[in-house]
Amino acid sequence: MYNTLLFFKYLLQESVSAVPEVIDVVTSEDVTAAVEAVQSGFYADMGMLWMLIAGILVFFMQAGFTLVESGMTRSKNAVNIAMKNLLDITVGSLTYWFVGYSLMYGDSENGYFFWSGIMQGEGADLFFQTMFAATAATIVSGAIAGRTKYSTYAIFTVVMTAFIYPIAGGWEWNGGFLNTASFMPTEFIDFAGSSIVHSVGGWAALVGAYMVGPRIGKFVDGKVLPIPGHNQILATLGVFILWLGWFGFNGGSQLAWGGDDAVAASTVVLITNLAAAAGALGALITTWIWYGKPHLAQSLNGALAGLVSITAGCGNMSAGGAVLAGLIGGVIVVFSIEFIEKKLKIDDAIGAASVHGVVGFWGTIVVGLWGIDGDGAAIGVFNGGGSAQLVAQLVGGLAYVVWAVVLSFIVFGILKYTMGLRVTEEEEVAGLDISEHGSIAYPGKRERGQD
């Protein structure tokens, strides 16, 4: 025992005597470099964790879309809605992994088309980006609900997640022509996808609704007849889920966490919530004045419109600017739904084209109206930043509209003249749950009425 104590005493003396030598070798620059290395590694790990959590939140948005779409349409099509949303996430996950990611984040010599081979991407980045592809596809689902063949929708989902969305995404998020072309006055800004995700999905939804045609009983003798959804409580719950998921959608698009990135991502989440609240209030007040009573379905669409309004500029907007953008978006969506339905006579079953397409374009250009850069300096026309950003936003926003409309016309046109877009009249009257899937969402004896 005594010898053991002497041994440890010897080790301690040797260690202490070596301290001055170590101090002489290690400089303050070495310490700073070591601390920065540890900090960098920590931030990288936290960034990956944040992207995973955000991706999970965006995945949960599929549940929200399912509830919104089914609640705002008739009960005899609820299973069909659920099956389409299940298809979006399953097909979207596989096609985007197989070719979509490469078409979006691959190499390019021209800034228009990208490619680096099949099965690219990995980890949190691939997972997070996949959820965006599925979101773009599911936007189309609600607009064409109640009369579209499931097989037709399945094929369009493959094309959307594998080609239409990824190619367009690379134009902005992979340093494409919207950031590098000589004709762009400045770089286009779409922080989380008002145009890339929502406008592309929304304008594709409008084309789909037009080409499929209206539901039976929607337009009779020149009159527009309402076909109310069967459960507005489900729709309301769905909007709350989407609102929650959008914190990951926008906040996760910071793609990092730690230090300044943590502050920025937190601010994005705050800005997103303010715009959503303002959008819901804008639609509520508009319908209260217009219809004489506050309208739930339109107010719910207003909340979603507020979210879409801020998705492009959530990293480039002050709190006040976000509230104004969301408020105007909530007003726009009410007028847009009315216009598309009553003037254009296009039957968009849940207003998806207005919420995502029309308001997606608004959310894109508003960055050029009163946006700010990362340092808080004005970049918009109305706050003294000049017109360059507005021109860039108009060019980019219109590019996505044209891309979505043209490609959707081509795909839906081919499908229409080969396999057909819609079910038969008998199948539509019976409901797609029975005709397309052989089951119903609410078994038991019920009075169907207007369900």
CORKADA-V449520 format. One record per residue. PSI is psi in whole degrees, -180 to 180 (NA if undefined). OMEGA is omega in whole degrees, -180 to 180 (* if undefined). Layout:
psi=PSI omega=OMEGA
psi=PSI omega=OMEGA
//
This chain:
psi=-44 omega=-179
psi=-39 omega=178
psi=-36 omega=178
psi=-43 omega=179
psi=-40 omega=178
psi=-37 omega=180
psi=-47 omega=179
psi=-33 omega=176
psi=-40 omega=179
psi=-44 omega=179
psi=-41 omega=-180
psi=-44 omega=180
psi=-42 omega=180
psi=-41 omega=-179
psi=-44 omega=-179
psi=-41 omega=-179
psi=-21 omega=-179
psi=-14 omega=-177
psi=-48 omega=180
psi=-37 omega=180
psi=-40 omega=179
psi=-43 omega=-180
psi=-38 omega=180
psi=-30 omega=-177
psi=-44 omega=-176
psi=123 omega=180
psi=169 omega=177
psi=-32 omega=178
psi=-37 omega=178
psi=-43 omega=-180
psi=-45 omega=180
psi=-43 omega=180
psi=-40 omega=180
psi=-44 omega=179
psi=-43 omega=180
psi=-36 omega=179
psi=-44 omega=179
psi=-43 omega=180
psi=-43 omega=180
psi=-43 omega=178
psi=-39 omega=179
psi=-45 omega=179
psi=-39 omega=179
psi=-43 omega=178
psi=-42 omega=179
psi=-37 omega=177
psi=-42 omega=178
psi=-42 omega=179
psi=-42 omega=180
psi=-41 omega=178
psi=-37 omega=177
psi=-47 omega=179
psi=-44 omega=179
psi=-41 omega=178
psi=-38 omega=177
psi=-40 omega=177
psi=-41 omega=179
psi=-37 omega=174
psi=-42 omega=-179
psi=-21 omega=177
psi=-26 omega=176
psi=-36 omega=176
psi=-40 omega=178
psi=-45 omega=178
psi=-40 omega=179
psi=-45 omega=-179
psi=-42 omega=179
psi=-50 omega=-177
psi=-42 omega=-180
psi=-40 omega=-180
psi=-31 omega=-178
psi=3 omega=177
psi=-179 omega=-173
psi=151 omega=-173
psi=-26 omega=-178
psi=-5 omega=178
psi=11 omega=-174
psi=-41 omega=178
psi=-41 omega=179
psi=-42 omega=177
psi=-46 omega=-180
psi=-42 omega=180
psi=-36 omega=178
psi=-40 omega=179
psi=-34 omega=174
psi=-40 omega=179
psi=-41 omega=-178
psi=-48 omega=-175
psi=-34 omega=-179
psi=-52 omega=180
psi=-43 omega=-180
psi=-41 omega=180
psi=-41 omega=-176
psi=-45 omega=-178
psi=-38 omega=180
psi=-38 omega=176
psi=-40 omega=-174
psi=-49 omega=-178
psi=-28 omega=-172
psi=-46 omega=-178
psi=-41 omega=-180
psi=-38 omega=178
psi=-19 omega=-178
psi=-41 omega=-174
psi=18 omega=178
psi=-168 omega=-180
psi=153 omega=180
psi=145 omega=176
psi=-10 omega=-175
psi=-11 omega=179
psi=4 omega=-180
psi=-41 omega=-179
psi=139 omega=-173
psi=150 omega=177
psi=135 omega=175
psi=22 omega=-180
psi=167 omega=-178
psi=160 omega=174
psi=54 omega=178
psi=174 omega=179
psi=156 omega=-180
psi=159 omega=171
psi=-145 omega=-174
psi=-36 omega=-178
psi=-50 omega=179
psi=-43 omega=-180
psi=-47 omega=-178
psi=-46 omega=-178
psi=-32 omega=178
psi=-40 omega=-179
psi=-33 omega=178
psi=-40 omega=179
psi=-43 omega=179
psi=-36 omega=179
psi=-44 omega=179
psi=-37 omega=-179
psi=-42 omega=-173
psi=-19 omega=177
psi=-36 omega=-179
psi=-32 omega=-174
psi=-50 omega=-175
psi=-36 omega=-176
psi=-35 omega=-175
psi=21 omega=-177
psi=148 omega=170
psi=-7 omega=-178
psi=2 omega=-174
psi=140 omega=177
psi=138 omega=179
psi=-38 omega=-180
psi=-38 omega=178
psi=-46 omega=-180
psi=-38 omega=-180
psi=-44 omega=-180
psi=-42 omega=-180
psi=-37 omega=178
psi=-41 omega=177
psi=-47 omega=-178
psi=-41 omega=-179
psi=-49 omega=-175
psi=-24 omega=-178
psi=-28 omega=-173
psi=-58 omega=-172
psi=-54 omega=-179
psi=-50 omega=-176
psi=-43 omega=-179
psi=-45 omega=180
psi=-36 omega=-179
psi=-36 omega=-180
psi=-24 omega=-180
psi=-31 omega=-179
psi=-50 omega=-171
psi=-4 omega=177
psi=30 omega=178
psi=34 omega=-179
psi=-165 omega=-171
psi=-24 omega=179
psi=-12 omega=177
psi=-15 omega=-171
psi=-18 omega=-175
psi=146 omega=-177
psi=-24 omega=-179
psi=-7 omega=178
psi=124 omega=-179
psi=-26 omega=175
psi=175 omega=-177
psi=137 omega=175
psi=144 omega=180
psi=122 omega=170
psi=84 omega=-169
psi=-50 omega=-175
psi=3 omega=169
psi=34 omega=173
psi=-41 omega=177
psi=-50 omega=-172
psi=-43 omega=-179
psi=-58 omega=-169
psi=-45 omega=180
psi=-42 omega=178
psi=-48 omega=179
psi=-40 omega=-176
psi=-43 omega=179
psi=-31 omega=172
psi=-38 omega=178
psi=-40 omega=180
psi=-44 omega=178
psi=-43 omega=179
psi=-47 omega=180
psi=-39 omega=179
psi=-45 omega=-175
psi=-32 omega=177
psi=-34 omega=-179
psi=167 omega=-176
psi=160 omega=173
psi=151 omega=178
psi=129 omega=178
psi=1 omega=-179
psi=-46 omega=179
psi=113 omega=-177
psi=121 omega=178
psi=40 omega=178
psi=-1 omega=-180
psi=147 omega=177
psi=117 omega=-178
psi=136 omega=179
psi=141 omega=171
psi=87 omega=-172
psi=150 omega=175
psi=158 omega=-173
psi=-15 omega=-177
psi=95 omega=-178
psi=-19 omega=177
psi=-41 omega=175
psi=-43 omega=180
psi=-40 omega=179
psi=-44 omega=178
psi=-39 omega=179
psi=-39 omega=179
psi=-40 omega=177
psi=-38 omega=178
psi=-42 omega=177
psi=-41 omega=178
psi=-46 omega=177
psi=-48 omega=-178
psi=-29 omega=-178
psi=-23 omega=175
psi=-35 omega=174
psi=-37 omega=-180
psi=-52 omega=-178
psi=-47 omega=-178
psi=-39 omega=179
psi=-22 omega=-180
psi=-7 omega=169
psi=-26 omega=176
psi=18 omega=180
psi=163 omega=176
psi=138 omega=179
psi=132 omega=179
psi=-130 omega=180
psi=-34 omega=179
psi=-37 omega=178
psi=-42 omega=177
psi=-45 omega=-178
psi=-46 omega=-180
psi=-40 omega=178
psi=-40 omega=178
psi=-39 omega=178
psi=-43 omega=179
psi=-44 omega=178
psi=-48 omega=-180
psi=-41 omega=180
psi=-45 omega=-179
psi=-41 omega=180
psi=-43 omega=-179
psi=-40 omega=179
psi=-46 omega=179
psi=-43 omega=180
psi=-38 omega=179
psi=-44 omega=178
psi=-43 omega=-180
psi=-39 omega=179
psi=-45 omega=179
psi=-39 omega=180
psi=-49 omega=-179
psi=-40 omega=-179
psi=-47 omega=-179
psi=-33 omega=178
psi=-42 omega=179
psi=-45 omega=-174
psi=-50 omega=-176
psi=-13 omega=-177
psi=-13 omega=179
psi=148 omega=177
psi=132 omega=-172
psi=123 omega=-174
psi=-52 omega=-176
psi=-42 omega=179
psi=-36 omega=178
psi=-38 omega=176
psi=-44 omega=176
psi=-31 omega=177
psi=-41 omega=177
psi=-44 omega=178
psi=-38 omega=178
psi=-39 omega=177
psi=-39 omega=179
psi=-45 omega=179
psi=-37 omega=-178
psi=-30 omega=-174
psi=-3 omega=-174
psi=-37 omega=178
psi=-38 omega=-172
psi=17 omega=-176
psi=-19 omega=175
psi=1 omega=-176
psi=42 omega=-177
psi=139 omega=173
psi=169 omega=179
psi=-45 omega=179
psi=-41 omega=178
psi=-37 omega=179
psi=-42 omega=179
psi=-44 omega=-179
psi=-42 omega=179
psi=-45 omega=180
psi=-41 omega=-180
psi=-48 omega=179
psi=-38 omega=177
psi=-40 omega=178
psi=-33 omega=176
psi=-44 omega=-178
psi=-42 omega=-173
psi=-35 omega=178
psi=-49 omega=180
psi=-37 omega=-179
psi=-44 omega=179
psi=-44 omega=179
psi=-42 omega=-178
psi=-48 omega=-178
psi=-39 omega=-178
psi=-47 omega=-171
psi=-26 omega=179
psi=-47 omega=180
psi=-16 omega=-179
psi=41 omega=174
psi=129 omega=-176
psi=91 omega=173
psi=106 omega=-167
psi=-32 omega=-177
psi=6 omega=-180
psi=24 omega=-175
psi=-39 omega=-179
psi=-36 omega=179
psi=-47 omega=-177
psi=-47 omega=-172
psi=-38 omega=-178
psi=-63 omega=-178
psi=-50 omega=-179
psi=-27 omega=174
psi=-40 omega=176
psi=-42 omega=177
psi=-46 omega=-180
psi=-26 omega=178
psi=-48 omega=-175
psi=-22 omega=-178
psi=-24 omega=175
psi=-36 omega=179
psi=-3 omega=179
psi=-49 omega=178
psi=37 omega=177
psi=168 omega=177
psi=159 omega=177
psi=-174 omega=-176
psi=-21 omega=179
psi=3 omega=179
psi=3 omega=179
psi=146 omega=-177
psi=139 omega=175
psi=3 omega=-177
psi=163 omega=-179
psi=-43 omega=-172
psi=-11 omega=178
psi=21 omega=172
psi=15 omega=-178
psi=2 omega=-180
psi=-177 omega=-174
psi=-6 omega=-175
psi=-45 omega=-178
psi=-38 omega=178
psi=-43 omega=178
psi=-44 omega=179
psi=-41 omega=-180
psi=-38 omega=178
psi=-44 omega=179
psi=-48 omega=-179
psi=-46 omega=-179
psi=-44 omega=179
psi=-34 omega=178
psi=-42 omega=180
psi=-36 omega=177
psi=-49 omega=-179
psi=-45 omega=179
psi=-49 omega=-178
psi=-44 omega=-178
psi=-49 omega=-177
psi=-49 omega=-178
psi=-38 omega=-180
psi=-40 omega=176
psi=-42 omega=-180
psi=-50 omega=-176
psi=-50 omega=180
psi=-35 omega=178
psi=-45 omega=178
psi=-45 omega=-180
psi=-38 omega=-178
psi=-40 omega=-175
psi=5 omega=175
psi=-62 omega=-177
psi=-8 omega=180
psi=150 omega=-177
psi=-35 omega=-172
psi=160 omega=179
psi=172 omega=178
psi=165 omega=179
psi=-41 omega=-180
psi=-41 omega=180
psi=-39 omega=179
psi=-42 omega=180
psi=-41 omega=180
psi=-28 omega=-178
psi=141 omega=-177
psi=-21 omega=178
psi=-46 omega=-180
psi=-51 omega=-172
psi=-34 omega=-176
psi=-24 omega=-172
psi=-11 omega=177
psi=25 omega=179
psi=168 omega=178
psi=154 omega=-176
psi=-31 omega=-175
psi=83 omega=-179
psi=157 omega=-179
psi=169 omega=-179
psi=125 omega=-180
psi=155 omega=170
psi=107 omega=-172
psi=-45 omega=178
psi=-122 omega=-179
psi=15 omega=180
psi=NA omega=*
//
